[in-house]
Amino acid sequence: MILTKQYRCIHSSSCQCTKGHLSEDVIFLVFQQLNWNPKLIAALSCACKWFDDLAKRVLWKEFCRTRAPKMMLDLQSNGSHSVDGNWRALGKLLIYCSGCKNGGLFNSIQIPGHFVPKTRFSRTSGKSFLLPQCRTDVLYVSDPCEHFDEGEEGDVGFFRGVFKSFSMSKVRKMLIKRGAQLHPTEVCPYCKAKLWNMLQAKMIPQSASCRLGSYEDCVEYYVCLNGHMLGICTLLPLTDSE
């Protein structure tokens, strides 16, 4: 069943949503039994503003903690109880490949975004995407989501990631120091924040293509104001032995 989100519902005593309404504790227990199913959390969010707030505040956080427990502990280990952006954005980043569209960030091809059942995020891999002077920053990056035989582009890989405490990172300070410009129209597909182009800022090291298994001059990625990263690369062809 597809629900239309009710933005104006404030869940007051006169609201229709309160009829037979369950408490937060009961909803928590129900979704715990459902193993924090992201599709059901998204459906609940569409019911009304109150349910949407509950999902953002509680359910998406538990989903993230269940899906990537060690990563979430690390992202919050600086003493903060919040994540840059919000939990819903981070939950989407864990399970959604953004793809690309004509005229968008990667405007040469069009590949629809899609959900991915499982993705590995690595802090070690993240070091390969940082310049040497920024490698004290913590960045988690996914393995590339592979899309084969995409016309002239060949085999394409999409990857995504997230910085820990991006507002205090060396990458952010360097972007500002270099006067990097935010993209004039496109925004982060996960949190809707503005984006910096790391290629234009000349902040993509050669080690990124080695980690991705891609051509050196065919790697591009963006970082948003909340520290979410999304990128594209052209993958090297596999040999017969691979």
Steps between C-alpha positions, in 0.01 A plus 500: 500500500635843402437778750506872430699689761287738708736790570250712696400236754618601848353192667274698729205349689273590208720327243360191328839331547438464874216252459637165612846652519783301664752652740863561403611209718266257326605623154863456605438139604307426179782625278757323714321174420500601133878547520460871416376429147587817301208471259252482788669792678466704180132404471433603861672835438243580233203461737533844659748752639500338845591157364760660274660667802499172693666322208773764465562523873486133599434240230762603244759527776429143610510385138847653455626352826376157400623511140851635577561486879879551504481783249226677700695468825802657331299784343369591846818431699599868527242543778224636278160329497412633156608418147571772242188540287249261659442131563260460210759638259762264638260207481431577134873528428555151642254334263454726195717548191415846367577429133508802269282690258556700183597853593564406863826464693640241261326617187649270237267201562170414664477213749202488739562495873415175677509323835781255572444206737846509654804730476834492680630834631868522592691756705827363360377549142402855590866596549557440129258781415681761712807707421799413723458818706137405576545137597437557868135554398267202527310409184298185441463405132299223336615251241396621153152402383578359156297573186633320194495587129378859531566598138803719437567524872570128525466345846396763757531488877314719750633538852385690805627581845479711814750703705521491876459851650526663157453851642839464674678310223815602314324433169237763576764752610698440180190540281428835663864610483513420129180694438321196360161584353180318589304349213251765383197272460554139609473385864588190698253218421512392864455821701435774236805705608722687252796317344870564441665347192822335618632474144468874441666561837788272388462285810473152348819298557623232258448241772122533450510339155725221632252423778203503261668302223429779252677713239710776659334791322145363532423559869277782620327555831314760701478572872199678649492748788402217735789276396319253276705394198383367163706423195539326166784321325566305181609153602794319344394195298533164671747251360394147410665371816287734714 
